[in-house]
């Protein structure tokens, strides 16, 4: 299907009734993540809550995307592709106009420093905020120090992650280790393998991460900064979790809904070192939302785009280094303004 205005005469969409909960007619229309309009009652209306792999439901004059599991018996769903128009965002750089799953745009020769400068400019001058989708590698690579600064400086809108990042961040700030490895020396510590469980145990004692911070038992780190700066976070549970922390959402559907709530309002989505959470987040986003994926493994960066998130920009580099460079670029912009203000003030004397 070409992502362009259809040239045939406008025809109203075909609507059919869902015969039961979580089930629709076989010829249902399945959405892409691109802006979509439907011709209903002789006029074009834009579909709300755009995302890929959804059903279009019509309620009165409103068309919206709905997941199959949320379909109720009697819902009026769009079937076939008559009266459906997909509009591609021209700002998305792609090789052709068709929606595909294996159509990535990741260059190993792209200037990463220029991309980081552009991102810093967006954050500092355009008041954009990052919806962060991150894995525990942020902590393991030392990126937690820089991420904590970004949170404290009000550049993070929300943190979407799993149990592991929170556990290892808390472990590092309570015991100085990450997965038992000393944060200062990089050496494995004696009995350090126990520290992540000790961290979970401490949070269990107080009942939540916020209560641990409020009790002054946790005084630094990513999760500490989230609590202190009222930055919402979502910890999505998985089969491999230790503990998990009391804040972790173990019902995967509830976790997905919690992610989606923040992603739908995102300015820029930044994925750091997490393939599964990154792909899941990409599937929930409309194509117009800017998405940046950073990973040391180029295959991870490519895979996100391969799963239909054509707007994703890939940066192949170390996550800790990326965060360091981003903070440095923002600091340069701030220092440049301070310098110009000082020069202007001196010129008045």
SULGI-V497231 format. One line per field, one symbol per residue. phi: phi as a letter, one per 20 degrees, with the letter a starting at -180 (. if undefined). psi: psi as a letter, one per 20 degrees, with the letter a starting at -180 (. if undefined). burial: 1 if it has 16 or more other C-alpha atoms within 10 Angstrom, else 0. A space follows every 10 residues. Layout:
phi->???
psi->???
burial->???
//
This chain:
phi->.febffeffg cffedceffa gmbcgfeged fdeegcccec lmbecefelg aemddeddcm dddbebfgfe fdgngedfcm cfmdcddeff feebebedec edbeccdfdf ffffffffff fffeeelfce eedcdffgff enfffffgff ffemddeadd bdffgfffff gfeecmccln effeemdfef mffeffffff fffggeoaff ffffemecca offgfgffdl efccdefbfe fenfffffee efffffffgg geffdfecdd dcmbfffffg fffeefffef ccddbfefff fffgffeoef efddceafff fgfgffffff ffffffffff fffffffee
psi->pqmrpqirpp qqqppqppir pkprqhkqpp qajqppqqop lkqpqpprlp rqkrqpppod jppqppqhii pqpiqoqpqa jpjpppopoi ioorhajqpr hmmqmppijq ohhhghgggg gggghjkqqp opoqrihggh jjihghhhgh ghjkiphqoo aahgggghgg ghihijqoki pphghjqpqp jhiihhhhgg hghhhhirgg hgghjkipjr rghghgghjk oqqpoprrhi pqeaqhipoi ohghgghggh ghhhjqgppo pokogghggg ghhiqqiipp ppppqhohhg ghhghhjimi ipppoorpgg gghghggggg hggghhghgh gghhghii.
burial->0010000001 0111111100 0011000111 1111111111 0001111111 1111111100 0011110100 1100111110 0111110100 0000000011 0011110000 0000111011 1111000111 1111111111 0111111111 1100111111 1111111111 1111111111 1110000000 0100111111 0111010111 1110000111 1111111100 1011111100 0011111111 0000110111 0111011111 1111101111 1111111111 1111100101 1111111111 1111111111 0111111111 0010000000 000000000
//
